[in-house]
Amino acid sequence: GFSINGISFSLIEGTFTGIIGPNGSGKTTLFRGISGDLPVRSGSVLFEDRDLSLLTLREKAQKIAIVSQFTETTHITVEEYVLMGRMPYRKPFQFFDKAEDIDIAHHYMQLTNTYRLRDKSMAELSGGEQQMASIASALCQNPALLLLDEPTSHLDITHQVKFMNLMQKLNDELKLSVIMIVHDLTLAAEYCDYLIMMKNGRIHRKGSPENVLTYENIEHVYDTVVVVKINPVSGKPVVFPVSERRLRELNRP
């Protein structure tokens, strides 16, 4: 299988981190290593100074919530689905949701604008609505770290921006640490505090969007000609592709 090597980084609590890089660069492998889904052959993943591999499943679920790409066809209601996020806090032989669990679920459903959908079946929801319900369920775990695997890749620009605004709000208000795989470099630049740029199973660059998203780094890693400008409102980098036809025209004598 694919392996990643020489990976070393540490994140401050409350950081909004984006993992970027072309397909096959090791983003998903790194993500699965951080989540504890893949065993680490050498070295370790430490969370709050504890080795992640030594935590019980229950401890891990109370600390880290994972949202993968979403294709849910289940016919349980949205409320039932969101309440599943409270499972790590259930006592043995507790078969009913406590009032506290229902209050927590309703709070996060309102935050993600899914409370109005609570009686609908998950299968009836649009992709964007399903994604928000999965975030509400993850937040019910009361995690310190939220891991997101390409959450915006199937969403249109409206839902992408709504989603990223929500992530930023959670990051700001709950001091929730967020690590997500992002395909869109301009979205990554606008919303993330810290970027990890992967190439061939290694970290090519890490740091602020301004330091990572230079045209030299992007052209080297993605093998694509780009222009990088600064967003006049936010001061963050914006990445523009350049078509082959335009390049040919520019290079004509």
Buried (B, 14 or more C-beta within 10 A) or exposed (E): EEEBEEBEEEBEEBBBBBBBBBEEBBBBBBBBBBBBEBEBEEEEBEBEEEEBEEBEEEBBBBBBBBBBBBEBEEEBBBBBBBBEBBBBBBEEEEEEBEEEBBEBBBBBBEBBBBBEBBEBBBEEBEBBBBBBBBBBBBBBBBBBBBBBBBBBEBBEEEBBBBBBEBBBEBBEEBEBBBBBBBBBBBBBBBBBBBBBBBBEBBBBBBEBBBEBBBBEBBEBBBEEBBEBEEEEEEEBBBBEEEEEEEEEEEEEE
